[in-house]
Amino acid sequence: MILLPNGSATNKPVVRGCALCEEGAKMVLFVTGICKAGCFYCPLSSEKMDRDVVFADEMPVRSDEDVLLEAKLIDARGTGITGGDPMESVDRVVHYIRLLKENFGEEHHIHLYTATGSRDKIFKLADAGLDEIRFHPPPELWSKMRGSIYERRINWAREAGMDVGIEVPVLPDRKDELIALVRFANEIGVFVNLNELEFSETNYEALNARGYEPKSEVSSAVKGSEEVAYEIVKMPWDIVVHYCSSSFKDGVQMRRRLMRRAKNIKKEYEELTEDATLILGVIEGSNLNEIYRTLREEYEVPENMIAINLERKRVEISPYILEELAPELPWPAYEVEEYPTWDRLQVERLRLN
């Protein structure tokens, strides 16, 4: 077993889609929240679940330009298409695959997650340029894959020329069924991704009702999920069997993606931290032009160290400069730490005066 950062593990080098995710080089393109699978463990947020919405990473998508912009801002070398179930909006997915390939080249690697798929839909995706597809069979089929619709789907995808895998969460009370699923994948030669089961705002009641518990007070991961995953990865398989921990997704994949984005959007007056957050000074008031003019003319703040942000209704400034000036200013002044995401999610806010 090869140990990866943050508790993840694999028995062999991971597939290309996972390798690019690990680098933070894959954009997550959420194409719809519609899904008929009804998985009790689905962690999808209430903002997206059962809603026909599109997001490129954290950015709501209103046009093709939004998708291309987010890909450029993270220097994306690939895209992971997810949902919901993308098969519920297959024509939309085809459009985005072609859009990405046309703008970033055939080498832009695209993989997709799905719980369904007819032969026609699978071939339509392959014809558009989809590189890799990952099927998500329900737990009740994990030990009954032979002759199932999922075996047919896998065969259709391979016939269409795509790389094919199976990706499921590790339910700690379903170890025998999981082993049967991986054995099936090993026999037919497709890779397997095992994800650590975790609690979310939308699946908490369902997981709790089935007796699952958090593995610690500070983790949303389910107790026992990782141990079962390690057992399975260590078994003698010919295929790639890769376990992805919940902390790997947040602490490695997302952090690296955010770092790529931060480097591209960072203003000269912002400070980039090792945690891929941005620190800046913020001044709030009813007349932003007056604040800006006062700081530029009376306090001689350099032009490259200050700006008006109309969208967020604030004046932004170097945190070091603001720290010195704040006691003299009549307006509320703060040092803030934010993620470099589309929504600039705030991590911390410290009043300076």
N, C-alpha and C positions, 0 to 999 in steps of 0.2 A: 504494500500500500504506500502510495506517495502522498505525504501530508502537504497540503496547500495552506496558504494564510487563513487565519481565523477559523481553524477547525475543519475546513473543507478537505476533501481527499479524493484520490483517484487511483485506479490500478494501472493506468497507461496515460500517455499524453492526451489531454482533452481534445474534443473535436473543435473545428475552427470557430464555430459560433460561440462556444464557451471561452475559447482563448481570447477572442476579441472583447467579450464581455469583461473578462478579468482585467484587460488593459483599460477599461472604461471607454473603449473605442466604438461601442455599439449604441446607437440611438434606440430608445424604446418607443415604438410606434403603436399606440393603443388605438385600434380601429373601430371598435364598438364594444359596448358593455352588454350587448344582447347575447345570451347563451341559454340553451335549453338543457344542458347537462345536469344541473341541479346538484352539484357536488357540495356536500355538507361542510367541507373544509375550505371552500373558496374564500380567500382573504381579501377579495376585491372591495374597495371602499364604497361607501354608500353614494359618494359623488359620481361613481362610474357604474355600479352594478345595475343591470337591467336598463341602462340608459344608452341610447344610440349617439354616443359622443366620440370625438377623436382628440387624442393628445399626442404630442411629440415630446417625450419626456414629461416635464411638468407644464408644458405650454399647451393651452387649448388651441386646437387647429381650426382656423376659419378659412384658410386658403392653402394652396400648394406652396406658396411662398413661405408660410409658417414652417412647414415640414422641412423645406430646403434650408431655411435660416438656422433652425435648431441643429440640423446635421452639420452645417458649416461651423457653428459656434462650438461644437464639441470635437471638431475635426474627425467626424465619424468615418470609420472604415467599414462600417456595416450597420445593419438595422435588425432588431428583433421585433417581429410583428405579433401583437398579443391582443387579448380581450379580457372578458367575454370570450366569444368564439369567433375568430376572424372569418370562418366559413359562412357565418350568417350574413356577411357583407363581402362576398368573394369578388364582385366586380370592383368595389372600392379598393380592395387589396391589390387586385391586378393593376389598377390605376397607379397606386403608390409604388408598387414594385417597378413598373416601367418608368415612373417619374425619377426614382432614385437611381436606377441603372443608367438612364439617359443623362443625368446630371453628374453622376459620380463614377460612371464606368462599370463595366461588367464585373470588375474585381470587388466592387462594393458588395460584401457578403450579406445575404438576407436569409434569415430563418424565421419560421412561423410555428406557433403553438395552436393545436386544435384538438377538440374532443370528437370531431365528426369528419365528414368529407365523402362526397360521392366521387366516382371515377372521373366524371366530367369536370368537377370542381378541382380535383387534384391535378389533372392534366392542364387545366386552364392556368393554374398557378405556375406549374412547371414551364409552360410555354411563355409566360410573362417573364420568367427568369428567376423564380424562387430557387435558392440553392439548397435549402435544408428544411425539413419538416419534422416536427416532434409531436407524436400522438399521445393523448392523455386518456387512456382507458380507465373506466370506473373500477373501484376495488372489487366489485362482485365478479369482474371478468379476469382479474389478475391470474387466477389459476385455471382459466378456461379460454385461453387465447387461441388455441388451435381450432381452426375452422370458424372463428368468429369474424365479425365484420371488420375488426381491427387488423386481423391478419390479411384480409383482402385489401384494406386501405394501405397497409405497409407494402404489399406487393404492387399495387397500382403506383405508389409513389416511387418505388424502385424502378418500375417499368418506365416511368416518366423521366428517370435520370437524376432524381434528387438524392441527397444524403438523407438517411432516415433514422430516427431515434424514437425512444419512448421516454417520456418524462412524467414522473409522478411524485407525490409527497410520501415521506416515510411515515406510515401509520404504525406506531410501535406495537400495537396489538394485532397487526396483520403480517408479521414477519414471514410466516410460511407461504402466504399468498404472494408476497413480494419476491421471495426466492423463486417461486414458480414462474413469476413474470420475467425475472431476469434470466432464468434458465431458458424460457421460450425465446427471448431476444438473442441469447447466446447461440441457440440452435439455428436461428435464421440469419444471424449476423448483422444485427442493428444495435447501435449504442444505446445505453441507458443513462439517464440523469435522475438522480434521487435528490429531492429537495427536503430540507428539514421542515417538518410540520410546525406551523406557528399560529399563535392566536392573533386575531385582528378584531376590530370593532364590530365587524359583520358576522364573523364565524364563532365568536366567543361562546355564545349560548349553546350552539350545536356541539362544539368540542367539549365544553364543560359537562353537558348532558351525557356524553359518552365516556366520561371518567378521565379525560385527559387533564393534565396539570402542567403549569409552567415549570421549566426546569430550574428556575431561580427567581428571586424577587426582582431582578433587573433585566430579565430576558422574556421575550414574547414566545420563545421557542418551546415546544412541547417536550416534557420529560420523557426520556427513553428513545426519542426519535433518532438522535445522533448515534447512540450506541448500536441500534439495529442497523443503521446505515453502514457503520464501520465494519460490522460483522459481514455484511453482504459484499462490500468492496473488497475485503480480504480474501474472499473465496476465489478459487481458480477459474477465472473466466477468460475466454478468448477475445471478447469484445471490450470496448471501453465502458467501464462502470464508474461514474463520477458522482460524488456526493457534494452538494452545495449547501453550506450552512447558512442560517439566516443572518448571522453576523458577517459572513463573507459578502453577502449581497449589499449590506449597508456599509460595512467598514472598508471594503476593498473596491468592489465594482462601482458602486455609486460614488464613493469618495474620489476615485480616479476619474470618473466621468465629469464630476463637478470641478475637479482641478483643471481638466482640459477646457471646460467652459469658462472658468474664472480667468484663466490666462488670456482668453480672447476678448472678454468683456470688461476686464478690469480698467477702471479709470486711473489716471496718474496719481490722484489723491487718495486712492484706496489701497489698503494693505492686505496682501494675500497671506493667509495663515497656512500652517501645515495640515490643518483639518479641511482645507478647501473652502474656507469661509472668507468673506471680505469684511474688513473693519474700516469704518469711515465716520466722519463727524456729520451730524445732522442738526440743522436749525429750523425751527418751525415758527410760522407767523402768518398774519393775514395779508401782508404785502411782501411777497418774495423779492420783487424787484428792488424795494427799499433795502431789504436785508443785504442783498447781493451788492448793491451800489455802496452801502455803508462799509462793508468789509473790503471791497476793492479800493475805495477812495480814502477812507479815513484810517483803515488798518493796513492798507497796502498789501492785501493778500494777493499773491501771484495768480494770474488768470488761469493757469493750468492746475491750480490747487483748489478751485471752487467752481460750482456750477449750480444752475437752477434746475430742479427736477419737477417739471409741471405735473407729470403723471402722478407722482407721489406727494405733491404739494409740499415741497421742502427745498431748502438750500443744502447742498452737499459740499463738504469741505474736508481737507486733510484732518484726521483726528488729532495729530500732533499740534497743528496750528490752533484748532478749536480748544484744545485743552488749556492753552495759554490765554486765549481770548475770552473764554466762556464767562469768567467772573465779572467781566466788564459789560457784557451784552444784556440788553433788556428782553431778549427773546429766549424761549426755552431751547437749550442746547444739549445734545446727547452724543455719546459715543455708542454706535450700534454695530452689531456683528450680524451679518446676513449670509445666507447661502446664495451662490451666484446663479440661482434658478430664475426662470421667467417671472415667478411671483415674488422673488427676493424674500423668501421666508426668513423671518427674524429669529435669531438665536438668543441675542442678549441686547439689552438697552439700558444704558447707564446715564443718568442725569448729571450734567457737568456744572450746572449753576442753579 
